Amino acid sequence: MGWVYWVRLYDTKFQAGCLVKRMENDWWIYGCDCPREIEVFRSRKGRYGVRYLP
């Protein structure tokens, strides 16, 4: 299975990083397995997004 991209893009890397930290710590609340890898990426237009490997 390939990368799963979060729906939203953010203006700053800090905002995307906050989402990454939340994803790493909150998966157990929703009863899901923690993704193997989560990372912040930069789009071609200069905004930041989050993607993960389930």
Secondary structure by P-SEA (a helix, b strand, c coil): ccccccccccccaaaaaaaaaaaacccccccccccccccccccccccccccccc
